[in-house]
Amino acid sequence: MCASPSLPGITGLSHHHDPACPKDSESREVSSTDLLGESNVLIITHNGQRYQLRRTRQNKLILTR
């Protein structure tokens, strides 16, 4: 899936071209540490819905609605 250009306030973004995306599109790579920081939970809003991105004790990520 192709992503939009940038996330305001997030540092450490790596822009690279994804071969699966059209030539003029860029995907983004963001470290989970940059997203979560010291917290284990991040609330993401998308199309009016709230999602929870959570880092588990086993250091895995789970996205729930």
N, C-alpha and C positions, 0 to 999 in steps of 0.2 A: 504494500500500500504506500502511496506517495504522500509526503507530508508538506505542510506549508513552511515558508522560510524561517521564521525565528520565534523564540519564546522570550518576551521581555523579562529582564531581571535574572535570567539564567545564564551563568557563565559556563565555559567549558564545552560549548557546542562544537561539534565537528560536522562540517558540511561536506558531503560527498555525493557523487552521483550513483544512484541505484540503477543497474542495468534493466530492472523490471519496469522502471518509470520512463515516461516520455523524455526525449533528449533535453528539453528545456526545464525539466523539473529536478529539484534537489530533495534528497531525504535528509533527515537530521538524526544525529546520534547524541543522546544525552545520558550522562552517567546517572544511575539510580541514586548515587550519593548526592549529586547536584539537585535532584528532585526532592529527595526525602530529607536531606541534611541529617541532623541528629535525631529526628523523629522517625518512628517506624510506620507512620500513617500519613498519607497525602490525600486530600479530598480534591477530586477533579470534577468540574461541571462540563457537561457536553449535551447540547440540545435540550437544556432545561432539566437534565437528569444529573444526579450526584453519584459519583463513583468513588470508591475507596481503593487506593493502591496501598497495600500493606506489605511490609517486610517481615517475614516469619522468623522464628527462632533458628530455623535451619538456613537462614539467609536466602530464602526464595521470595519471589514476588507474587502476590495474589491481587487481582483486580476484581472487585465485586461491585454490584449495584445496590 
